[in-house]
Amino acid sequence: MLYYLFEYLNQNYDFPGLRLFQYITFRTSLAIIISLLITTVFGRRIINYLQMMQVGEPVRNLGLEGQMQKQGTPTMGGIMILLGILIPTLLLANLTNIYV
């Protein structure tokens, strides 16, 4: 989305510095920074929400050492990974490219 906005602004108004968004290396580094910020800012909130909703699996007693310490750990923590990948991709990727 931001890719198309900056492409439009660059074509019609020729702001200095907007050509940076044409380079995939700049967009990749910006996507890494955005995904890091998303996971650090919203990660703890997502984990607290999942613990509050009691999303988890029961721990079976198999006699393993340290097994009961994992009780209460939410099992849907991969949501943070998906959000950290999906949001920067939708913001910064050229969605008309077949390789995206």
C-alpha positions in Angstrom: 0.0 0.0 0.0 2.7 2.4 0.9 4.6 1.3 -2.2 1.8 2.5 -4.4 1.4 5.7 -2.5 5.0 6.6 -2.8 5.1 5.6 -6.4 2.1 7.9 -7.1 3.8 10.8 -5.3 7.0 10.2 -7.1 5.4 10.2 -10.5 3.1 13.2 -10.0 4.9 15.5 -7.5 8.6 14.4 -7.7 9.4 14.8 -4.0 13.1 14.3 -3.3 13.9 11.0 -1.7 10.8 9.1 -2.7 12.8 7.1 -5.3 14.2 5.1 -2.4 11.0 3.0 -2.3 11.8 1.7 -5.8 14.7 -0.2 -4.4 13.9 -3.6 -2.9 16.8 -3.4 -0.5 15.4 -0.3 1.1 11.9 -1.8 1.4 13.4 -5.1 2.8 15.3 -3.3 5.5 12.2 -1.2 6.3 10.1 -4.3 6.5 12.6 -5.9 8.9 12.4 -2.9 11.1 8.6 -2.8 11.0 8.2 -6.5 11.8 10.6 -6.1 14.7 8.6 -3.2 16.1 5.3 -5.1 15.6 6.5 -8.2 17.4 8.1 -6.3 20.3 5.2 -3.8 20.8 2.3 -6.1 20.3 3.9 -9.4 21.3 3.5 -9.1 25.0 -0.1 -7.9 24.6 -1.0 -10.9 22.4 0.6 -13.3 24.9 -1.3 -11.7 27.8 -4.5 -11.9 25.8 -4.0 -15.5 25.0 -3.3 -16.3 28.6 -6.4 -14.4 29.7 -8.5 -16.4 27.2 -6.8 -19.6 28.5 -5.7 -20.7 25.0 -3.4 -23.6 25.5 -3.1 -27.3 25.7 -3.1 -29.4 28.8 0.3 -30.7 29.9 0.4 -34.5 30.3 2.5 -35.8 33.1 5.1 -37.9 31.4 7.6 -37.7 34.3 10.0 -35.4 32.4 12.0 -32.8 34.3 10.7 -29.2 33.9 7.6 -30.3 32.1 5.1 -28.7 34.5 6.8 -25.3 34.1 5.2 -25.0 30.7 1.7 -25.2 32.1 -0.2 -22.0 31.1 2.0 -21.3 28.0 -0.3 -20.2 25.1 -0.1 -22.4 22.0 -1.0 -19.8 19.4 2.1 -17.6 19.7 2.6 -18.0 16.0 0.1 -15.3 15.5 2.9 -12.8 16.3 5.0 -14.3 13.6 2.2 -14.1 11.0 1.4 -10.5 11.9 5.1 -9.6 11.7 5.3 -11.0 8.2 1.9 -10.1 6.8 1.7 -6.4 7.8 5.1 -5.3 6.4 4.4 -7.4 3.2 1.1 -5.7 2.6 2.6 -2.2 3.3 5.8 -2.4 1.4 5.6 -5.0 -1.3 4.9 -4.5 -4.9 1.7 -6.7 -5.0 1.7 -6.8 -8.8 4.9 -8.8 -8.8 4.3 -12.5 -9.4 7.0 -13.4 -6.9 5.4 -11.8 -3.9 
